[in-house]
């Protein structure tokens, strides 16, 4: 079975994989996360046509609005002077 993932920019991949492969990839990324962050999105049968999950520190926070998954942005932190 071939797994096709296209790297569109450093660290950003697009592919069409099964739920089992997606969960396995997530486990590998989770184990090697360090101080980074991860966002994984996939096509599914929802109002928006996709779902996603995140891990690690990120300004983008998933928010459920009456069953529709949206993305909220945290404010930019200003550096202390």
HTML snippet that shows the backbone in 3Dmol.js (N, CA, C, O; Angstrom):
<script src="https://3Dmol.org/build/3Dmol-min.js"></script>
<div id="view" style="width:600px;height:400px;position:relative"></div>
<script>
const pdb = `
ATOM      1  N   UNK A   1       0.841  -1.176   0.000  1.00  0.00           N
ATOM      2  CA  UNK A   1       0.000   0.000   0.000  1.00  0.00           C
ATOM      3  C   UNK A   1       0.887   1.241   0.000  1.00  0.00           C
ATOM      4  O   UNK A   1       1.744   1.397   0.870  1.00  0.00           O
ATOM      5  N   UNK A   2       0.684   2.102  -0.958  1.00  0.00           N
ATOM      6  CA  UNK A   2       1.462   3.336  -1.044  1.00  0.00           C
ATOM      7  C   UNK A   2       0.754   4.446  -0.285  1.00  0.00           C
ATOM      8  O   UNK A   2      -0.470   4.565  -0.324  1.00  0.00           O
ATOM      9  N   UNK A   3       1.542   5.249   0.402  1.00  0.00           N
ATOM     10  CA  UNK A   3       1.014   6.422   1.094  1.00  0.00           C
ATOM     11  C   UNK A   3       1.563   7.633   0.371  1.00  0.00           C
ATOM     12  O   UNK A   3       2.779   7.806   0.282  1.00  0.00           O
ATOM     13  N   UNK A   4       0.688   8.467  -0.144  1.00  0.00           N
ATOM     14  CA  UNK A   4       1.115   9.651  -0.886  1.00  0.00           C
ATOM     15  C   UNK A   4       0.972  10.882  -0.010  1.00  0.00           C
ATOM     16  O   UNK A   4      -0.134  11.244   0.390  1.00  0.00           O
ATOM     17  N   UNK A   5       2.078  11.516   0.284  1.00  0.00           N
ATOM     18  CA  UNK A   5       2.082  12.779   1.000  1.00  0.00           C
ATOM     19  C   UNK A   5       2.893  13.761   0.171  1.00  0.00           C
ATOM     20  O   UNK A   5       4.026  13.465  -0.207  1.00  0.00           O
ATOM     21  N   UNK A   6       2.338  14.903  -0.109  1.00  0.00           N
ATOM     22  CA  UNK A   6       2.992  15.930  -0.894  1.00  0.00           C
ATOM     23  C   UNK A   6       3.468  17.022   0.046  1.00  0.00           C
ATOM     24  O   UNK A   6       2.661  17.586   0.784  1.00  0.00           O
ATOM     25  N   UNK A   7       4.763  17.338   0.041  1.00  0.00           N
ATOM     26  CA  UNK A   7       5.285  18.421   0.877  1.00  0.00           C
ATOM     27  C   UNK A   7       5.133  19.723   0.101  1.00  0.00           C
ATOM     28  O   UNK A   7       5.799  19.928  -0.913  1.00  0.00           O
ATOM     29  N   UNK A   8       4.248  20.608   0.582  1.00  0.00           N
ATOM     30  CA  UNK A   8       3.989  21.866  -0.109  1.00  0.00           C
ATOM     31  C   UNK A   8       4.860  23.003   0.397  1.00  0.00           C
ATOM     32  O   UNK A   8       5.015  24.020  -0.278  1.00  0.00           O
ATOM     33  N   UNK A   9       5.417  22.837   1.561  1.00  0.00           N
ATOM     34  CA  UNK A   9       6.408  23.748   2.128  1.00  0.00           C
ATOM     35  C   UNK A   9       7.011  23.046   3.324  1.00  0.00           C
ATOM     36  O   UNK A   9       6.465  22.036   3.770  1.00  0.00           O
ATOM     37  N   UNK A  10       8.092  23.529   3.853  1.00  0.00           N
ATOM     38  CA  UNK A  10       8.774  22.828   4.941  1.00  0.00           C
ATOM     39  C   UNK A  10       7.816  22.506   6.076  1.00  0.00           C
ATOM     40  O   UNK A  10       7.245  23.409   6.688  1.00  0.00           O
ATOM     41  N   UNK A  11       7.642  21.232   6.356  1.00  0.00           N
ATOM     42  CA  UNK A  11       6.794  20.808   7.459  1.00  0.00           C
ATOM     43  C   UNK A  11       5.309  20.798   7.171  1.00  0.00           C
ATOM     44  O   UNK A  11       4.519  20.520   8.073  1.00  0.00           O
ATOM     45  N   UNK A  12       4.895  21.094   5.932  1.00  0.00           N
ATOM     46  CA  UNK A  12       3.479  21.093   5.569  1.00  0.00           C
ATOM     47  C   UNK A  12       3.264  20.024   4.503  1.00  0.00           C
ATOM     48  O   UNK A  12       3.828  20.093   3.411  1.00  0.00           O
ATOM     49  N   UNK A  13       2.440  19.036   4.838  1.00  0.00           N
ATOM     50  CA  UNK A  13       2.209  17.912   3.940  1.00  0.00           C
ATOM     51  C   UNK A  13       0.723  17.784   3.643  1.00  0.00           C
ATOM     52  O   UNK A  13      -0.117  18.070   4.496  1.00  0.00           O
ATOM     53  N   UNK A  14       0.408  17.356   2.437  1.00  0.00           N
ATOM     54  CA  UNK A  14      -0.972  17.100   2.039  1.00  0.00           C
ATOM     55  C   UNK A  14      -1.028  15.681   1.504  1.00  0.00           C
ATOM     56  O   UNK A  14      -0.165  15.270   0.728  1.00  0.00           O
ATOM     57  N   UNK A  15      -2.042  14.932   1.918  1.00  0.00           N
ATOM     58  CA  UNK A  15      -2.188  13.575   1.420  1.00  0.00           C
ATOM     59  C   UNK A  15      -3.584  13.060   1.686  1.00  0.00           C
ATOM     60  O   UNK A  15      -4.376  13.689   2.388  1.00  0.00           O
ATOM     61  N   UNK A  16      -3.872  11.907   1.112  1.00  0.00           N
ATOM     62  CA  UNK A  16      -5.161  11.254   1.303  1.00  0.00           C
ATOM     63  C   UNK A  16      -4.874   9.893   1.918  1.00  0.00           C
ATOM     64  O   UNK A  16      -4.556   8.937   1.210  1.00  0.00           O
ATOM     65  N   UNK A  17      -4.987   9.811   3.235  1.00  0.00           N
ATOM     66  CA  UNK A  17      -4.659   8.581   3.950  1.00  0.00           C
ATOM     67  C   UNK A  17      -5.863   8.116   4.761  1.00  0.00           C
ATOM     68  O   UNK A  17      -6.777   8.892   5.041  1.00  0.00           O
ATOM     69  N   UNK A  18      -5.850   6.857   5.128  1.00  0.00           N
ATOM     70  CA  UNK A  18      -6.944   6.289   5.917  1.00  0.00           C
ATOM     71  C   UNK A  18      -6.885   6.811   7.356  1.00  0.00           C
ATOM     72  O   UNK A  18      -5.888   7.392   7.785  1.00  0.00           O
ATOM     73  N   UNK A  19      -7.972   6.588   8.081  1.00  0.00           N
ATOM     74  CA  UNK A  19      -8.023   7.003   9.490  1.00  0.00           C
ATOM     75  C   UNK A  19      -6.930   6.304  10.287  1.00  0.00           C
ATOM     76  O   UNK A  19      -6.308   6.928  11.147  1.00  0.00           O
ATOM     77  N   UNK A  20      -6.681   5.023  10.020  1.00  0.00           N
ATOM     78  CA  UNK A  20      -5.649   4.267  10.737  1.00  0.00           C
ATOM     79  C   UNK A  20      -4.266   4.873  10.497  1.00  0.00           C
ATOM     80  O   UNK A  20      -3.487   5.028  11.438  1.00  0.00           O
ATOM     81  N   UNK A  21      -3.959   5.213   9.255  1.00  0.00           N
ATOM     82  CA  UNK A  21      -2.670   5.820   8.935  1.00  0.00           C
ATOM     83  C   UNK A  21      -2.572   7.202   9.565  1.00  0.00           C
ATOM     84  O   UNK A  21      -1.524   7.567  10.097  1.00  0.00           O
ATOM     85  N   UNK A  22      -3.658   7.975   9.511  1.00  0.00           N
ATOM     86  CA  UNK A  22      -3.677   9.311  10.126  1.00  0.00           C
ATOM     87  C   UNK A  22      -3.393   9.232  11.623  1.00  0.00           C
ATOM     88  O   UNK A  22      -2.618  10.029  12.151  1.00  0.00           O
ATOM     89  N   UNK A  23      -4.018   8.274  12.310  1.00  0.00           N
ATOM     90  CA  UNK A  23      -3.795   8.112  13.746  1.00  0.00           C
ATOM     91  C   UNK A  23      -2.363   7.663  14.045  1.00  0.00           C
ATOM     92  O   UNK A  23      -1.771   8.094  15.035  1.00  0.00           O
ATOM     93  N   UNK A  24      -1.813   6.810  13.203  1.00  0.00           N
ATOM     94  CA  UNK A  24      -0.422   6.369  13.381  1.00  0.00           C
ATOM     95  C   UNK A  24       0.536   7.534  13.179  1.00  0.00           C
ATOM     96  O   UNK A  24       1.469   7.711  13.963  1.00  0.00           O
ATOM     97  N   UNK A  25       0.316   8.333  12.133  1.00  0.00           N
ATOM     98  CA  UNK A  25       1.148   9.513  11.902  1.00  0.00           C
ATOM     99  C   UNK A  25       1.077  10.470  13.084  1.00  0.00           C
ATOM    100  O   UNK A  25       2.092  11.030  13.496  1.00  0.00           O
ATOM    101  N   UNK A  26      -0.129  10.658  13.632  1.00  0.00           N
ATOM    102  CA  UNK A  26      -0.318  11.550  14.782  1.00  0.00           C
ATOM    103  C   UNK A  26       0.502  11.067  15.979  1.00  0.00           C
ATOM    104  O   UNK A  26       1.121  11.874  16.673  1.00  0.00           O
ATOM    105  N   UNK A  27       0.510   9.765  16.220  1.00  0.00           N
ATOM    106  CA  UNK A  27       1.278   9.205  17.337  1.00  0.00           C
ATOM    107  C   UNK A  27       2.773   9.475  17.161  1.00  0.00           C
ATOM    108  O   UNK A  27       3.455   9.838  18.119  1.00  0.00           O
ATOM    109  N   UNK A  28       3.285   9.298  15.937  1.00  0.00           N
ATOM    110  CA  UNK A  28       4.698   9.579  15.678  1.00  0.00           C
ATOM    111  C   UNK A  28       5.014  11.060  15.890  1.00  0.00           C
ATOM    112  O   UNK A  28       6.035  11.402  16.487  1.00  0.00           O
ATOM    113  N   UNK A  29       4.138  11.933  15.402  1.00  0.00           N
ATOM    114  CA  UNK A  29       4.370  13.370  15.558  1.00  0.00           C
ATOM    115  C   UNK A  29       4.281  13.780  17.025  1.00  0.00           C
ATOM    116  O   UNK A  29       5.072  14.599  17.492  1.00  0.00           O
ATOM    117  N   UNK A  30       3.320  13.212  17.750  1.00  0.00           N
ATOM    118  CA  UNK A  30       3.149  13.516  19.174  1.00  0.00           C
ATOM    119  C   UNK A  30       4.393  13.126  19.965  1.00  0.00           C
ATOM    120  O   UNK A  30       4.813  13.858  20.861  1.00  0.00           O
ATOM    121  N   UNK A  31       4.982  11.979  19.638  1.00  0.00           N
ATOM    122  CA  UNK A  31       6.164  11.507  20.355  1.00  0.00           C
ATOM    123  C   UNK A  31       7.384  12.391  20.098  1.00  0.00           C
ATOM    124  O   UNK A  31       8.305  12.430  20.915  1.00  0.00           O
ATOM    125  N   UNK A  32       7.394  13.099  18.967  1.00  0.00           N
ATOM    126  CA  UNK A  32       8.556  13.904  18.585  1.00  0.00           C
ATOM    127  C   UNK A  32       8.233  15.401  18.559  1.00  0.00           C
ATOM    128  O   UNK A  32       8.942  16.169  17.909  1.00  0.00           O
ATOM    129  N   UNK A  33       7.185  15.821  19.250  1.00  0.00           N
ATOM    130  CA  UNK A  33       6.717  17.209  19.180  1.00  0.00           C
ATOM    131  C   UNK A  33       7.718  18.211  19.719  1.00  0.00           C
ATOM    132  O   UNK A  33       7.968  19.234  19.081  1.00  0.00           O
ATOM    133  N   UNK A  34       8.289  17.941  20.867  1.00  0.00           N
ATOM    134  CA  UNK A  34       9.191  18.916  21.474  1.00  0.00           C
ATOM    135  C   UNK A  34       8.443  20.198  21.802  1.00  0.00           C
ATOM    136  O   UNK A  34       7.370  20.152  22.405  1.00  0.00           O
ATOM    137  N   UNK A  35       9.002  21.353  21.407  1.00  0.00           N
ATOM    138  CA  UNK A  35       8.366  22.646  21.679  1.00  0.00           C
ATOM    139  C   UNK A  35       7.570  23.170  20.495  1.00  0.00           C
ATOM    140  O   UNK A  35       7.130  24.319  20.506  1.00  0.00           O
ATOM    141  N   UNK A  36       7.382  22.351  19.482  1.00  0.00           N
ATOM    142  CA  UNK A  36       6.664  22.788  18.279  1.00  0.00           C
ATOM    143  C   UNK A  36       5.169  22.672  18.432  1.00  0.00           C
ATOM    144  O   UNK A  36       4.648  22.594  19.544  1.00  0.00           O
ATOM    145  N   UNK A  37       4.483  22.661  17.305  1.00  0.00           N
ATOM    146  CA  UNK A  37       3.043  22.471  17.300  1.00  0.00           C
ATOM    147  C   UNK A  37       2.653  21.691  16.055  1.00  0.00           C
ATOM    148  O   UNK A  37       3.394  21.636  15.073  1.00  0.00           O
ATOM    149  N   UNK A  38       1.482  21.098  16.122  1.00  0.00           N
ATOM    150  CA  UNK A  38       0.981  20.266  15.033  1.00  0.00           C
ATOM    151  C   UNK A  38      -0.464  20.644  14.758  1.00  0.00           C
ATOM    152  O   UNK A  38      -1.241  20.882  15.682  1.00  0.00           O
ATOM    153  N   UNK A  39      -0.813  20.698  13.494  1.00  0.00           N
ATOM    154  CA  UNK A  39      -2.202  20.824  13.071  1.00  0.00           C
ATOM    155  C   UNK A  39      -2.419  19.762  12.001  1.00  0.00           C
ATOM    156  O   UNK A  39      -1.679  19.697  11.020  1.00  0.00           O
ATOM    157  N   UNK A  40      -3.435  18.935  12.196  1.00  0.00           N
ATOM    158  CA  UNK A  40      -3.770  17.927  11.196  1.00  0.00           C
ATOM    159  C   UNK A  40      -5.226  18.131  10.798  1.00  0.00           C
ATOM    160  O   UNK A  40      -6.101  18.225  11.659  1.00  0.00           O
ATOM    161  N   UNK A  41      -5.484  18.199   9.502  1.00  0.00           N
ATOM    162  CA  UNK A  41      -6.844  18.372   8.990  1.00  0.00           C
ATOM    163  C   UNK A  41      -7.126  17.270   7.979  1.00  0.00           C
ATOM    164  O   UNK A  41      -6.217  16.778   7.310  1.00  0.00           O
ATOM    165  N   UNK A  42      -8.404  16.884   7.875  1.00  0.00           N
ATOM    166  CA  UNK A  42      -8.782  15.842   6.933  1.00  0.00           C
ATOM    167  C   UNK A  42     -10.224  16.054   6.493  1.00  0.00           C
ATOM    168  O   UNK A  42     -11.028  16.656   7.204  1.00  0.00           O
ATOM    169  N   UNK A  43     -10.529  15.546   5.306  1.00  0.00           N
ATOM    170  CA  UNK A  43     -11.891  15.618   4.772  1.00  0.00           C
ATOM    171  C   UNK A  43     -12.775  14.637   5.521  1.00  0.00           C
ATOM    172  O   UNK A  43     -12.363  13.515   5.819  1.00  0.00           O
ATOM    173  N   UNK A  44     -13.994  15.068   5.825  1.00  0.00           N
ATOM    174  CA  UNK A  44     -14.949  14.201   6.515  1.00  0.00           C
ATOM    175  C   UNK A  44     -16.366  14.679   6.222  1.00  0.00           C
ATOM    176  O   UNK A  44     -16.558  15.719   5.592  1.00  0.00           O
ATOM    177  N   UNK A  45     -17.345  13.927   6.674  1.00  0.00           N
ATOM    178  CA  UNK A  45     -18.745  14.236   6.401  1.00  0.00           C
ATOM    179  C   UNK A  45     -19.308  15.148   7.494  1.00  0.00           C
ATOM    180  O   UNK A  45     -20.074  14.701   8.347  1.00  0.00           O
ATOM    181  N   UNK A  46     -18.924  16.433   7.463  1.00  0.00           N
ATOM    182  CA  UNK A  46     -19.442  17.436   8.400  1.00  0.00           C
ATOM    183  C   UNK A  46     -19.951  18.622   7.594  1.00  0.00           C
ATOM    184  O   UNK A  46     -19.805  18.654   6.372  1.00  0.00           O
ATOM    185  N   UNK A  47     -20.539  19.585   8.265  1.00  0.00           N
ATOM    186  CA  UNK A  47     -21.025  20.789   7.587  1.00  0.00           C
ATOM    187  C   UNK A  47     -19.929  21.493   6.795  1.00  0.00           C
ATOM    188  O   UNK A  47     -20.160  21.957   5.678  1.00  0.00           O
ATOM    189  N   UNK A  48     -18.741  21.568   7.376  1.00  0.00           N
ATOM    190  CA  UNK A  48     -17.638  22.259   6.714  1.00  0.00           C
ATOM    191  C   UNK A  48     -16.912  21.368   5.711  1.00  0.00           C
ATOM    192  O   UNK A  48     -16.193  21.867   4.845  1.00  0.00           O
ATOM    193  N   UNK A  49     -17.098  20.044   5.824  1.00  0.00           N
ATOM    194  CA  UNK A  49     -16.428  19.114   4.922  1.00  0.00           C
ATOM    195  C   UNK A  49     -15.061  18.660   5.408  1.00  0.00           C
ATOM    196  O   UNK A  49     -14.378  17.897   4.726  1.00  0.00           O
ATOM    197  N   UNK A  50     -14.659  19.126   6.587  1.00  0.00           N
ATOM    198  CA  UNK A  50     -13.371  18.721   7.140  1.00  0.00           C
ATOM    199  C   UNK A  50     -13.430  18.738   8.662  1.00  0.00           C
ATOM    200  O   UNK A  50     -14.353  19.286   9.264  1.00  0.00           O
ATOM    201  N   UNK A  51     -12.424  18.125   9.262  1.00  0.00           N
ATOM    202  CA  UNK A  51     -12.227  18.204  10.707  1.00  0.00           C
ATOM    203  C   UNK A  51     -10.735  18.367  10.930  1.00  0.00           C
ATOM    204  O   UNK A  51      -9.946  18.166  10.007  1.00  0.00           O
ATOM    205  N   UNK A  52     -10.340  18.724  12.132  1.00  0.00           N
ATOM    206  CA  UNK A  52      -8.924  18.919  12.408  1.00  0.00           C
ATOM    207  C   UNK A  52      -8.660  18.772  13.889  1.00  0.00           C
ATOM    208  O   UNK A  52      -9.573  18.853  14.711  1.00  0.00           O
ATOM    209  N   UNK A  53      -7.400  18.554  14.219  1.00  0.00           N
ATOM    210  CA  UNK A  53      -6.971  18.542  15.617  1.00  0.00           C
ATOM    211  C   UNK A  53      -5.632  19.247  15.697  1.00  0.00           C
ATOM    212  O   UNK A  53      -4.893  19.323  14.715  1.00  0.00           O
ATOM    213  N   UNK A  54      -5.329  19.761  16.877  1.00  0.00           N
ATOM    214  CA  UNK A  54      -4.080  20.484  17.088  1.00  0.00           C
ATOM    215  C   UNK A  54      -3.393  19.971  18.333  1.00  0.00           C
ATOM    216  O   UNK A  54      -4.017  19.361  19.201  1.00  0.00           O
ATOM    217  N   UNK A  55      -2.096  20.226  18.409  1.00  0.00           N
ATOM    218  CA  UNK A  55      -1.321  19.862  19.591  1.00  0.00           C
ATOM    219  C   UNK A  55      -0.161  20.838  19.714  1.00  0.00           C
ATOM    220  O   UNK A  55       0.393  21.290  18.712  1.00  0.00           O
ATOM    221  N   UNK A  56       0.200  21.159  20.948  1.00  0.00           N
ATOM    222  CA  UNK A  56       1.306  22.071  21.184  1.00  0.00           C
ATOM    223  C   UNK A  56       0.828  23.517  21.261  1.00  0.00           C
ATOM    224  O   UNK A  56      -0.342  23.813  21.021  1.00  0.00           O
ATOM    225  N   UNK A  57       1.744  24.399  21.598  1.00  0.00           N
ATOM    226  CA  UNK A  57       1.413  25.803  21.737  1.00  0.00           C
ATOM    227  C   UNK A  57       1.187  26.415  20.360  1.00  0.00           C
ATOM    228  O   UNK A  57       2.038  26.307  19.477  1.00  0.00           O
ATOM    229  N   UNK A  58       0.047  27.052  20.184  1.00  0.00           N
ATOM    230  CA  UNK A  58      -0.337  27.587  18.887  1.00  0.00           C
ATOM    231  C   UNK A  58      -1.313  28.733  19.105  1.00  0.00           C
ATOM    232  O   UNK A  58      -2.123  28.681  20.030  1.00  0.00           O
ATOM    233  N   UNK A  59      -1.252  29.774  18.266  1.00  0.00           N
ATOM    234  CA  UNK A  59      -2.218  30.869  18.361  1.00  0.00           C
ATOM    235  C   UNK A  59      -3.591  30.456  17.855  1.00  0.00           C
ATOM    236  O   UNK A  59      -4.589  31.096  18.186  1.00  0.00           O
ATOM    237  N   UNK A  60      -3.653  29.404  17.065  1.00  0.00           N
ATOM    238  CA  UNK A  60      -4.920  28.951  16.493  1.00  0.00           C
ATOM    239  C   UNK A  60      -5.538  27.897  17.408  1.00  0.00           C
ATOM    240  O   UNK A  60      -4.921  26.871  17.697  1.00  0.00           O
ATOM    241  N   UNK A  61      -6.751  28.160  17.855  1.00  0.00           N
ATOM    242  CA  UNK A  61      -7.437  27.280  18.798  1.00  0.00           C
ATOM    243  C   UNK A  61      -8.740  26.795  18.166  1.00  0.00           C
ATOM    244  O   UNK A  61      -9.547  27.615  17.727  1.00  0.00           O
ATOM    245  N   UNK A  62      -8.966  25.467  18.110  1.00  0.00           N
ATOM    246  CA  UNK A  62     -10.239  24.973  17.581  1.00  0.00           C
ATOM    247  C   UNK A  62     -11.396  25.332  18.507  1.00  0.00           C
ATOM    248  O   UNK A  62     -11.285  25.214  19.727  1.00  0.00           O
ATOM    249  N   UNK A  63     -12.502  25.769  17.921  1.00  0.00           N
ATOM    250  CA  UNK A  63     -13.697  26.149  18.672  1.00  0.00           C
ATOM    251  C   UNK A  63     -14.905  25.497  18.008  1.00  0.00           C
ATOM    252  O   UNK A  63     -15.058  25.573  16.789  1.00  0.00           O
ATOM    253  N   UNK A  64     -15.763  24.859  18.799  1.00  0.00           N
ATOM    254  CA  UNK A  64     -16.981  24.235  18.284  1.00  0.00           C
ATOM    255  C   UNK A  64     -18.124  25.233  18.421  1.00  0.00           C
ATOM    256  O   UNK A  64     -18.468  25.639  19.531  1.00  0.00           O
ATOM    257  N   UNK A  65     -18.708  25.624  17.299  1.00  0.00           N
ATOM    258  CA  UNK A  65     -19.840  26.559  17.296  1.00  0.00           C
ATOM    259  C   UNK A  65     -21.059  25.832  16.729  1.00  0.00           C
ATOM    260  O   UNK A  65     -21.258  25.790  15.515  1.00  0.00           O
ATOM    261  N   UNK A  66     -21.868  25.263  17.616  1.00  0.00           N
ATOM    262  CA  UNK A  66     -23.066  24.523  17.207  1.00  0.00           C
ATOM    263  C   UNK A  66     -22.750  23.433  16.195  1.00  0.00           C
ATOM    264  O   UNK A  66     -23.461  23.282  15.201  1.00  0.00           O
ATOM    265  N   UNK A  67     -21.691  22.673  16.440  1.00  0.00           N
ATOM    266  CA  UNK A  67     -21.338  21.565  15.572  1.00  0.00           C
ATOM    267  C   UNK A  67     -20.422  21.922  14.422  1.00  0.00           C
ATOM    268  O   UNK A  67     -19.960  21.032  13.708  1.00  0.00           O
ATOM    269  N   UNK A  68     -20.149  23.201  14.223  1.00  0.00           N
ATOM    270  CA  UNK A  68     -19.249  23.643  13.167  1.00  0.00           C
ATOM    271  C   UNK A  68     -17.907  23.983  13.792  1.00  0.00           C
ATOM    272  O   UNK A  68     -17.835  24.846  14.667  1.00  0.00           O
ATOM    273  N   UNK A  69     -16.841  23.317  13.356  1.00  0.00           N
ATOM    274  CA  UNK A  69     -15.507  23.565  13.920  1.00  0.00           C
ATOM    275  C   UNK A  69     -14.898  24.776  13.227  1.00  0.00           C
ATOM    276  O   UNK A  69     -14.729  24.798  12.008  1.00  0.00           O
ATOM    277  N   UNK A  70     -14.575  25.777  14.029  1.00  0.00           N
ATOM    278  CA  UNK A  70     -13.957  27.000  13.530  1.00  0.00           C
ATOM    279  C   UNK A  70     -12.611  27.191  14.214  1.00  0.00           C
ATOM    280  O   UNK A  70     -12.264  26.456  15.139  1.00  0.00           O
ATOM    281  N   UNK A  71     -11.862  28.177  13.756  1.00  0.00           N
ATOM    282  CA  UNK A  71     -10.555  28.467  14.329  1.00  0.00           C
ATOM    283  C   UNK A  71     -10.581  29.857  14.931  1.00  0.00           C
ATOM    284  O   UNK A  71     -10.931  30.832  14.267  1.00  0.00           O
ATOM    285  N   UNK A  72     -10.204  29.936  16.203  1.00  0.00           N
ATOM    286  CA  UNK A  72     -10.087  31.209  16.899  1.00  0.00           C
ATOM    287  C   UNK A  72      -8.601  31.509  17.055  1.00  0.00           C
ATOM    288  O   UNK A  72      -7.794  30.600  17.246  1.00  0.00           O
ATOM    289  N   UNK A  73      -8.249  32.776  16.972  1.00  0.00           N
ATOM    290  CA  UNK A  73      -6.860  33.194  17.119  1.00  0.00           C
ATOM    291  C   UNK A  73      -6.660  33.864  18.461  1.00  0.00           C
ATOM    292  O   UNK A  73      -7.422  34.756  18.834  1.00  0.00           O
ATOM    293  N   UNK A  74      -5.645  33.443  19.184  1.00  0.00           N
ATOM    294  CA  UNK A  74      -5.274  34.119  20.422  1.00  0.00           C
ATOM    295  C   UNK A  74      -4.550  35.419  20.056  1.00  0.00           C
ATOM    296  O   UNK A  74      -3.935  35.498  18.992  1.00  0.00           O
ATOM    297  N   UNK A  75      -4.612  36.430  20.913  1.00  0.00           N
ATOM    298  CA  UNK A  75      -3.909  37.685  20.601  1.00  0.00           C
ATOM    299  C   UNK A  75      -2.404  37.472  20.549  1.00  0.00           C
ATOM    300  O   UNK A  75      -1.865  36.588  21.215  1.00  0.00           O
ATOM    301  N   UNK A  76      -1.733  38.293  19.749  1.00  0.00           N
ATOM    302  CA  UNK A  76      -0.281  38.250  19.652  1.00  0.00           C
ATOM    303  C   UNK A  76       0.296  38.777  20.953  1.00  0.00           C
ATOM    304  O   UNK A  76      -0.117  39.827  21.444  1.00  0.00           O
ATOM    305  N   UNK A  77       1.250  38.047  21.510  1.00  0.00           N
ATOM    306  CA  UNK A  77       1.893  38.489  22.749  1.00  0.00           C
ATOM    307  C   UNK A  77       2.946  39.515  22.414  1.00  0.00           C
ATOM    308  O   UNK A  77       3.824  39.272  21.585  1.00  0.00           O
ATOM    309  N   UNK A  78       2.858  40.669  23.063  1.00  0.00           N
ATOM    310  CA  UNK A  78       3.860  41.733  22.884  1.00  0.00           C
ATOM    311  C   UNK A  78       5.071  41.419  23.744  1.00  0.00           C
ATOM    312  O   UNK A  78       4.920  41.046  24.907  1.00  0.00           O
ATOM    313  N   UNK A  79       6.272  41.563  23.194  1.00  0.00           N
ATOM    314  CA  UNK A  79       7.475  41.300  24.006  1.00  0.00           C
ATOM    315  C   UNK A  79       7.602  42.307  25.151  1.00  0.00           C
ATOM    316  O   UNK A  79       7.285  43.486  24.998  1.00  0.00           O
ATOM    317  N   UNK A  80       8.069  41.821  26.289  1.00  0.00           N
ATOM    318  CA  UNK A  80       8.271  42.698  27.451  1.00  0.00           C
ATOM    319  C   UNK A  80       9.465  43.619  27.181  1.00  0.00           C
ATOM    320  O   UNK A  80      10.479  43.196  26.627  1.00  0.00           O
ATOM    321  N   UNK A  81       9.325  44.875  27.579  1.00  0.00           N
ATOM    322  CA  UNK A  81      10.420  45.844  27.379  1.00  0.00           C
ATOM    323  C   UNK A  81      11.345  45.900  28.547  1.00  0.00           C
ATOM    324  O   UNK A  81      12.311  46.663  28.533  1.00  0.00           O
TER     325      UNK A  81
END
`;
const viewer = $3Dmol.createViewer("view");
viewer.addModel(pdb, "pdb");
viewer.setStyle({}, {cartoon: {color: "spectrum"}});
viewer.zoomTo();
viewer.render();
</script>
